């Protein structure tokens, strides 16, 4: 080990400062409109939309109560 304790300590302190900067820096808030269209090229997106639509069409108040064990709201 050719590095002195002082050199090693300096390296550790520098790395710690870098880690603190990464962890303690607040995240940049993205514009909500920047995510529009993110799934346009996803091969499963249309199928997921269709599945959600089919579920909503077939879900009824009676099925909702039945799923809760007969307890109303």
BALOBA-1460 file (C-alpha; in Angstrom, 3 decimals):
// residues 73
<rec num="1" residu="x" x="0.000" y="0.000" z="0.000"/>
<rec num="2" residu="x" x="1.815" y="3.044" z="-1.232"/>
<rec num="3" residu="x" x="-0.947" y="5.574" z="-0.475"/>
<rec num="4" residu="x" x="-0.680" y="7.309" z="2.833"/>
<rec num="5" residu="x" x="-3.511" y="7.531" z="5.275"/>
<rec num="6" residu="x" x="-3.904" y="11.211" z="4.424"/>
<rec num="7" residu="x" x="-4.233" y="10.424" z="0.709"/>
<rec num="8" residu="x" x="-6.742" y="7.671" z="1.351"/>
<rec num="9" residu="x" x="-8.741" y="9.919" z="3.681"/>
<rec num="10" residu="x" x="-8.762" y="12.673" z="1.074"/>
<rec num="11" residu="x" x="-10.095" y="10.213" z="-1.526"/>
<rec num="12" residu="x" x="-12.808" y="8.974" z="0.830"/>
<rec num="13" residu="x" x="-13.852" y="12.529" z="1.700"/>
<rec num="14" residu="x" x="-14.047" y="13.470" z="-1.984"/>
<rec num="15" residu="x" x="-16.169" y="10.420" z="-2.796"/>
<rec num="16" residu="x" x="-18.411" y="11.111" z="0.198"/>
<rec num="17" residu="x" x="-18.935" y="14.690" z="-0.972"/>
<rec num="18" residu="x" x="-19.915" y="13.407" z="-4.433"/>
<rec num="19" residu="x" x="-22.381" y="10.917" z="-2.937"/>
<rec num="20" residu="x" x="-23.903" y="13.591" z="-0.695"/>
<rec num="21" residu="x" x="-24.337" y="15.875" z="-3.680"/>
<rec num="22" residu="x" x="-26.165" y="13.128" z="-5.572"/>
<rec num="23" residu="x" x="-28.397" y="12.089" z="-2.676"/>
<rec num="24" residu="x" x="-29.179" y="15.474" z="-1.155"/>
<rec num="25" residu="x" x="-29.844" y="17.356" z="-4.391"/>
<rec num="26" residu="x" x="-33.612" y="17.608" z="-4.911"/>
<rec num="27" residu="x" x="-34.837" y="15.924" z="-8.082"/>
<rec num="28" residu="x" x="-35.677" y="18.074" z="-11.043"/>
<rec num="29" residu="x" x="-39.436" y="18.296" z="-11.458"/>
<rec num="30" residu="x" x="-40.483" y="17.359" z="-14.937"/>
<rec num="31" residu="x" x="-43.149" y="19.108" z="-16.890"/>
<rec num="32" residu="x" x="-46.187" y="16.770" z="-16.840"/>
<rec num="33" residu="x" x="-46.642" y="17.261" z="-20.569"/>
<rec num="34" residu="x" x="-43.167" y="15.866" z="-21.229"/>
<rec num="35" residu="x" x="-44.510" y="12.348" z="-20.605"/>
<rec num="36" residu="x" x="-47.334" y="12.577" z="-23.144"/>
<rec num="37" residu="x" x="-46.953" y="9.945" z="-25.823"/>
<rec num="38" residu="x" x="-44.360" y="7.876" z="-23.978"/>
<rec num="39" residu="x" x="-46.131" y="4.617" z="-24.818"/>
<rec num="40" residu="x" x="-46.962" y="5.248" z="-28.480"/>
<rec num="41" residu="x" x="-44.384" y="2.702" z="-29.641"/>
<rec num="42" residu="x" x="-45.130" y="0.082" z="-26.977"/>
<rec num="43" residu="x" x="-46.499" y="-3.101" z="-28.531"/>
<rec num="44" residu="x" x="-48.683" y="-3.839" z="-25.473"/>
<rec num="45" residu="x" x="-50.186" y="-0.366" z="-25.030"/>
<rec num="46" residu="x" x="-53.262" y="-0.884" z="-27.223"/>
<rec num="47" residu="x" x="-53.959" y="-4.255" z="-25.624"/>
<rec num="48" residu="x" x="-53.758" y="-2.697" z="-22.149"/>
<rec num="49" residu="x" x="-56.192" y="0.054" z="-23.137"/>
<rec num="50" residu="x" x="-58.611" y="-2.509" z="-24.574"/>
<rec num="51" residu="x" x="-58.382" y="-4.688" z="-21.452"/>
<rec num="52" residu="x" x="-59.165" y="-1.687" z="-19.220"/>
<rec num="53" residu="x" x="-62.072" y="-0.664" z="-21.421"/>
<rec num="54" residu="x" x="-63.501" y="-4.208" z="-21.429"/>
<rec num="55" residu="x" x="-63.186" y="-4.399" z="-17.647"/>
<rec num="56" residu="x" x="-65.012" y="-1.104" z="-17.163"/>
<rec num="57" residu="x" x="-67.795" y="-2.154" z="-19.556"/>
<rec num="58" residu="x" x="-68.427" y="-5.409" z="-17.727"/>
<rec num="59" residu="x" x="-68.024" y="-4.121" z="-14.184"/>
<rec num="60" residu="x" x="-71.346" y="-3.434" z="-12.521"/>
<rec num="61" residu="x" x="-72.448" y="-2.273" z="-9.119"/>
<rec num="62" residu="x" x="-73.727" y="-5.775" z="-8.320"/>
<rec num="63" residu="x" x="-70.381" y="-7.355" z="-9.207"/>
<rec num="64" residu="x" x="-68.623" y="-4.755" z="-7.064"/>
<rec num="65" residu="x" x="-70.776" y="-5.629" z="-4.042"/>
<rec num="66" residu="x" x="-70.323" y="-9.348" z="-4.677"/>
<rec num="67" residu="x" x="-66.559" y="-8.918" z="-4.797"/>
<rec num="68" residu="x" x="-66.702" y="-7.245" z="-1.396"/>
<rec num="69" residu="x" x="-68.544" y="-10.173" z="0.127"/>
<rec num="70" residu="x" x="-72.009" y="-8.682" z="-0.107"/>
<rec num="71" residu="x" x="-71.237" y="-5.583" z="1.917"/>
<rec num="72" residu="x" x="-72.636" y="-2.390" z="0.467"/>
<rec num="73" residu="x" x="-70.967" y="0.973" z="0.611"/>
